[in-house]
Amino acid sequence: MPTATNRPLNRKVVLVDYVKDMVGPEHFRIEEESAREPNEGEVLVKVDSISIDAFIRTSLNDVEGLHQQVPIGGTIVALGVGRVIESNAPGFAVGDAVSGPLLAQTYATMPAAMMQKIDEALPLSTYLGALGLTTGLTAYVGIRYVGNVKAGETVLVSAAAGAVGCIAAQIAKILGAKVIGLAGGPEKVAFLTDTLGLDVGIDYKNEDVDARLKVLAPEGIDVFFDNVGGELLDTALDNIRERGRVVICGAISQYNDHQHVRGPSLYLRLAERYARMEGFTVMHFTQQYGEAHAQLVQWLTEGKLRMPEQVEHGIDGFPAALRKLFEGGNTGKMLVKP
Ligand SMILES: NC(=O)c1ccc[n+]([C@@H]2O[C@H](COP(=O)([O-])OP(=O)(O)OC[C@H]3O[C@@H](n4cnc5c(N)ncnc54)[C@H](OP(=O)(O)O)[C@@H]3O)[C@@H](O)[C@H]2O)c1
């Protein structure tokens, strides 16, 4: 059991300056301190993997936005998985694997009430990726309950080679839809069809998305699962089918300039085609978490769902890993193993 003299050194990523456009190493500093002893009801966790999520960027603005702001000098918010190395909480033992908001650091001392114990039948990082709140669960509720995807429909997914998109697109495929994925660059497009088994991939950086959609889906798109926003949202609206659904999961193209978010200019297509656009956050679906988790585990164990991971090693790599999300530098789930 660690004591005051041998408790490990925690290395944490703290915010140096609010981010106005592209996030970079200049916005962060690594600080070191002895990991804190857990108070009553707390556990000390050695972090195994940190989830690199788009929402982290929106917590770094100098204005309150979509997510709670990190204060200057504060440790960066992030979900993680790890292992309890010291416990002062009933029901949590040394060696237990847990997931929770562990922050961007190597050791976390936190209330056990903020942690969930996880079953180790699957690798720990799966609880951030395919089974993660901000990845697998988000994709599941977005496709199933917001998009209400049905067999035979045509589904378009943006950022389809990214974490949420990759799972959303595969779920739509499992449900029997024809799935078209949008991604940047020929390698990612090959990944969509060859690795994920989607019907078609479109390289939005090098192809005319509108022209391709008009050929691939002449009747229109039934469901657009949008992670990107901006220009691609307008293109999708122009191609939405009668009674189609646009699922606003996120708008990563807009997060670097939160003050000037570009709204859709073709929203009247919704009226013309009796279509609808609906936003959500995964937190609106707490009632569905149990079902989503069980279904995702089943698909994973049946080999129907895959979640490639891209891992950055070392906590110092956190800023670069986060930036990759905004430069298209990741395929699948981006993680940092500190
Ligand atoms: N509603 C919710 O509760 C919820 C929960 C979690 C996440 N989300 C949203 O889900 C989306 C995906 O998040 P994630 O964490 O899974 O990230 P991710 O998809 O793994 O990574 C982001 C991807 O977005 C694409 N991208 C980045 N900037 C772009 C731009 N300017 N234009 C077009 N594409 C761009 C890049 O792929 P390319 O190389 O293909 O461009 C990049 O790989 C985000 O919008 C996020 O906010 C929503």
The ligand as an ORCA input file, in Angstrom:
! r2SCAN-3c Opt
* xyz 0 1
  N     -23.416     14.553    -28.961
  C     -22.602     13.975    -28.090
  O     -22.968     13.618    -26.964
  C     -21.176     13.737    -28.495
  C     -20.330     12.939    -27.695
  C     -19.032     12.713    -28.135
  C     -18.587     13.283    -29.346
  N     -19.432     14.079    -30.048
  C     -19.000     14.690    -31.325
  O     -18.581     13.656    -32.198
  C     -17.672     14.220    -33.153
  C     -16.465     13.301    -33.293
  O     -15.709     13.363    -32.098
  P     -14.562     12.312    -31.761
  O     -14.086     12.659    -30.406
  O     -15.061     10.949    -32.054
  O     -13.420     12.717    -32.783
  P     -12.887     11.887    -34.031
  O     -14.038     11.707    -34.984
  O     -12.142     10.695    -33.579
  O     -11.829     12.897    -34.661
  C     -12.253     14.016    -35.315
  C     -12.262     13.828    -36.848
  O     -13.011     14.902    -37.398
  C     -12.527     15.217    -38.670
  N     -12.346     16.683    -38.788
  C     -11.623     17.482    -37.974
  N     -11.699     18.766    -38.370
  C     -12.497     18.762    -39.474
  C     -12.972     19.788    -40.364
  N     -12.628     21.068    -40.190
  N     -13.776     19.423    -41.386
  C     -14.130     18.134    -41.568
  N     -13.710     17.119    -40.770
  C     -12.911     17.440    -39.735
  C     -11.176     14.506    -38.848
  O     -11.363     13.443    -39.757
  P     -11.020     13.627    -41.347
  O      -9.571     13.280    -41.504
  O     -11.944     12.669    -41.996
  O     -11.269     15.062    -41.686
  C     -10.873     13.946    -37.460
  O     -10.205     12.715    -37.509
  C     -17.342     15.633    -32.655
  O     -18.114     16.559    -33.382
  C     -17.793     15.599    -31.214
  O     -18.116     16.858    -30.712
  C     -20.703     14.312    -29.653
*
